[in-house]
């Protein structure tokens, strides 16, 4: 069940945090835009709450945001479809610039 909240990228100590909704069993891993105020990412993994899905998501976001993998962390929602992601070493402006122009 989606949470009723606006998408917000917030500055965190040394980084940014944002909400992601994952859709699993996709043909390919891809950024799918902003839906209901949350970034949407399609994953090839079979379960949204599986360790494989979380690894796939963090690796994809690290590549997409051009940061080392160890700077991307699922800080809430590991076992669900809605997750809060923390990315160290990046600003909210960086995230907005890198993801803002995507569909």
ROTIMI-179522 format. One record per residue: z, x, y of N, C-alpha, C in turn; residue number from 1; residue in three letters. Coordinates in steps of 0.001 Angstrom, whole numbers. Layout:
// ROTIMI-179522
<atom <Z X Y> <Z X Y> <Z X Y> NUM "ALA">
...
END
This chain:
// ROTIMI-179522
<atom <0 845 -1181> <0 0 0> <0 884 1235> 1 "UNK">
<atom <-997 756 2127> <-1066 1606 3292> <89 1346 4247> 2 "UNK">
<atom <520 2416 4878> <1554 2288 5879> <906 1859 7184> 3 "UNK">
<atom <1562 1014 7942> <1014 536 9198> <1490 1456 10311> 4 "UNK">
<atom <687 2509 10561> <1036 3423 11635> <-229 4078 12153> 5 "UNK">
<atom <-141 4564 13366> <-1268 5252 13966> <-1357 6659 13428> 6 "UNK">
<atom <-2596 7172 13347> <-2796 8559 12955> <-2310 9438 14088> 7 "UNK">
<atom <-1469 10375 13747> <-971 11322 14736> <-933 12695 14110> 8 "UNK">
<atom <-1449 13639 14860> <-1289 15033 14482> <-155 15520 15365> 9 "UNK">
<atom <894 16033 14780> <2029 16470 15573> <2240 17964 15440> 10 "UNK">
<atom <2648 18571 16551> <2990 19982 16501> <4299 20139 15760> 11 "UNK">
<atom <4331 21089 14866> <5549 21432 14146> <5850 22886 14488> 12 "UNK">
<atom <6975 23360 14094> <7342 24740 14377> <6295 25666 13757> 13 "UNK">
<atom <5443 26224 14589> <4439 27153 14114> <3226 26518 13462> 14 "UNK">
<atom <3041 25191 13619> <1901 24566 12967> <1721 23116 13359> 15 "UNK">
<atom <1028 22374 12489> <739 20961 12728> <1044 20172 11459> 16 "UNK">
<atom <1340 18893 11630> <1590 18007 10489> <793 16722 10692> 17 "UNK">
<atom <266 16174 9589> <-528 14960 9678> <-506 14233 8343> 18 "UNK">
<atom <-901 12958 8382> <-909 12112 7202> <-2299 12084 6587> 19 "UNK">
<atom <-2346 12158 5249> <-3597 12103 4502> <-3471 11042 3422> 20 "UNK">
<atom <-4513 10254 3242> <-4594 9312 2115> <-5653 9870 1174> 21 "UNK">
<atom <-5282 10045 -92> <-6245 10581 -1056> <-6823 9454 -1911> 22 "UNK">
<atom <-8098 9608 -2210> <-8804 8733 -3133> <-9249 9640 -4264> 23 "UNK">
<atom <-8878 9316 -5474> <-9149 10201 -6603> <-10357 9742 -7411> 24 "UNK">
<atom <-10700 10570 -8380> <-11833 10328 -9275> <-13166 10259 -8519> 25 "UNK">
<atom <-13271 11038 -7465> <-14506 11078 -6680> <-15510 12011 -7344> 26 "UNK">
<atom <-16767 11850 -6989> <-17822 12698 -7517> <-17660 14126 -6988> 27 "UNK">
<atom <-17212 14241 -5730> <-16947 15564 -5165> <-15769 15474 -4210> 28 "UNK">
<atom <-15155 16612 -3955> <-14049 16678 -3015> <-14646 16747 -1617> 29 "UNK">
<atom <-14184 15816 -734> <-14748 15790 611> <-13835 15068 1593> 30 "UNK">
<atom <-13987 15409 2868> <-13311 14713 3949> <-14079 13421 4182> 31 "UNK">
<atom <-13374 12303 4222> <-14041 11009 4326> <-13711 10274 5623> 32 "UNK">
<atom <-13183 10972 6604> <-12940 10367 7901> <-11523 9893 8113> 33 "UNK">
<atom <-11386 9019 9095> <-10099 8489 9510> <-10102 7001 9205> 34 "UNK">
<atom <-9188 6577 8347> <-9134 5167 7949> <-7738 4628 8214> 35 "UNK">
<atom <-7662 3560 8964> <-6378 2926 9269> <-5384 3914 9858> 36 "UNK">
<atom <-5879 4867 10670> <-4983 5803 11324> <-4538 6963 10466> 37 "UNK">
<atom <-5175 7173 9339> <-4811 8260 8425> <-6080 8981 8002> 38 "UNK">
<atom <-6004 10318 7895> <-7158 11051 7396> <-7374 10682 5935> 39 "UNK">
<atom <-8623 10515 5547> <-8940 10149 4170> <-9692 11309 3523> 40 "UNK">
<atom <-9238 11698 2325> <-9872 12777 1577> <-10148 12285 169> 41 "UNK">
<atom <-11374 12488 -278> <-11736 12149 -1659> <-11537 13392 -2519> 42 "UNK">
<atom <-10878 13200 -3677> <-10612 14291 -4606> <-11224 13982 -5963> 43 "UNK">
<atom <-11600 15018 -6680> <-12132 14841 -8028> <-11014 14656 -9056> 44 "UNK">
<atom <-9793 14998 -8712> <-8661 14877 -9630> <-8486 13429 -10082> 45 "UNK">
<atom <-7812 13257 -11216> <-7708 11919 -11790> <-6510 11110 -11309> 46 "UNK">
<atom <-5488 11728 -10782> <-4325 10969 -10327> <-3833 11479 -8992> 47 "UNK">
<atom <-3619 10582 -8012> <-3226 10979 -6658> <-1907 11734 -6624> 48 "UNK">
<atom <-1008 11406 -7535> <302 12041 -7539> <415 13209 -8501> 49 "UNK">
<atom <-683 13601 -9103> <-634 14687 -10081> <-563 16047 -9385> 50 "UNK">
<atom <37 17029 -10043> <49 18379 -9479> <-1367 18902 -9224> 51 "UNK">
<atom <-2321 18532 -10079> <-3708 18968 -9903> <-4288 18415 -8602> 52 "UNK">
<atom <-4004 17158 -8307> <-4514 16547 -7076> <-3907 17228 -5852> 53 "UNK">
<atom <-2619 17522 -5898> <-1977 18195 -4772> <-2550 19590 -4569> 54 "UNK">
<atom <-2819 20311 -5665> <-3433 21642 -5544> <-4852 21541 -4996> 55 "UNK">
<atom <-5600 20568 -5485> <-6967 20375 -5006> <-6964 20034 -3513> 56 "UNK">
<atom <-6057 19175 -3097> <-5960 18773 -1697> <-5594 19952 -806> 57 "UNK">
<atom <-4564 20706 -1170> <-4147 21820 -313> <-5227 22900 -245> 58 "UNK">
<atom <-5897 23173 -1357> <-6974 24165 -1357> <-8138 23693 -469> 59 "UNK">
<atom <-8482 22414 -579> <-9569 21870 226> <-9228 21933 1710> 60 "UNK">
<atom <-8007 21511 2074> <-7614 21531 3486> <-7544 22952 4030> 61 "UNK">
<atom <-7080 23900 3224> <-7033 25300 3661> <-8440 25788 4000> 62 "UNK">
<atom <-9401 25463 3150> <-10792 25853 3395> <-11348 25141 4627> 63 "UNK">
<atom <-11124 23836 4706> <-11638 23027 5804> <-11081 23483 7147> 64 "UNK">
<atom <-9799 23836 7165> <-9132 24235 8409> <-9131 25744 8628> 65 "UNK">
<atom <-9736 26485 7691> <-9866 27931 7810> <-8520 28644 7958> 66 "UNK">
<atom <-7581 28283 7077> <-6275 28942 7038> <-5997 29384 5601> 67 "UNK">
<atom <-5115 30362 5413> <-4760 30761 4047> <-4094 29605 3291> 68 "UNK">
<atom <-4332 29552 1989> <-3779 28493 1149> <-2266 28383 1275> 69 "UNK">
<atom <-1569 29505 1393> <-102 29460 1460> <430 28874 2764> 70 "UNK">
<atom <-457 28520 3692> <-33 27907 4951> <-168 26384 4927> 71 "UNK">
<atom <-657 25835 3818> <-841 24381 3693> <134 23867 2642> 72 "UNK">
<atom <883 22830 3016> <1901 22314 2102> <1988 20791 2188> 73 "UNK">
<atom <2154 20168 1033> <2454 18734 989> <3962 18635 1192> 74 "UNK">
<atom <4395 18084 2331> <5824 18032 2628> <6445 16680 2298> 75 "UNK">
<atom <5610 15671 2086> <6117 14356 1680> <4991 13620 971> 76 "UNK">
<atom <5353 12818 -7> <4389 12000 -709> <3690 12695 -1868> 77 "UNK">
<atom <4291 13742 -2401> <3661 14488 -3500> <3231 13595 -4658> 78 "UNK">
<atom <3997 12559 -4939> <3688 11722 -6099> <2893 10472 -5748> 79 "UNK">
<atom <2483 10336 -4487> <1766 9136 -4089> <397 9413 -3500> 80 "UNK">
<atom <-238 8372 -3057> <-1571 8439 -2454> <-1494 8869 -989> 81 "UNK">
<atom <-433 8465 -285> <-210 8830 1114> <670 10072 1151> 82 "UNK">
<atom <206 11108 1860> <927 12374 1890> <1044 12865 3324> 83 "UNK">
<atom <2113 13571 3599> <2241 14260 4875> <2007 15732 4594> 84 "UNK">
<atom <1075 16304 5349> <665 17687 5168> <1152 18506 6351> 85 "UNK">
<atom <1681 19686 6073> <2061 20639 7106> <1142 21847 6976> 86 "UNK">
<atom <599 22287 8107> <-274 23460 8122> <285 24435 9156> 87 "UNK">
<atom <713 25573 8685> <1265 26605 9572> <125 27400 10198> 88 "UNK">
<atom <378 27927 11391> <-584 28800 12038> <-1778 28096 12646> 89 "UNK">
<atom <-1643 26800 12918> <-2731 26025 13496> <-2108 25030 14468> 90 "UNK">
<atom <-2851 24677 15485> <-2331 23723 16469> <-2936 22346 16236> 91 "UNK">
<atom <-2357 21366 16884> <-2904 20016 16792> <-4313 19975 17367> 92 "UNK">
<atom <-4556 20747 18421> <-5897 20805 19004> <-6904 21368 18003> 93 "UNK">
<atom <-6479 22384 17233> <-7358 22962 16208> <-7728 21903 15166> 94 "UNK">
<atom <-6740 21165 14694> <-6991 20140 13677> <-7922 19071 14238> 95 "UNK">
<atom <-7663 18644 15445> <-8487 17613 16075> <-9920 18108 16241> 96 "UNK">
<atom <-10094 19358 16666> <-11431 19924 16847> <-12160 20040 15517> 97 "UNK">
<atom <-11481 20523 14489> <-12115 20745 13193> <-12418 19450 12441> 98 "UNK">
<atom <-11595 18437 12616> <-11774 17189 11870> <-12271 16038 12731> 99 "UNK">
<atom <-12153 16146 14030> <-12507 15056 14923> <-13960 14655 14899> 100 "UNK">
<atom <-14866 15621 14648> <-16282 15310 14647> <-16806 14846 13317> 101 "UNK">
<atom <-15949 14798 12285> <-16390 14381 10962> <-16438 12872 10853> 102 "UNK">
<atom <-17213 12346 9895> <-17318 10877 9742> <-16012 10259 9341> 103 "UNK">
END
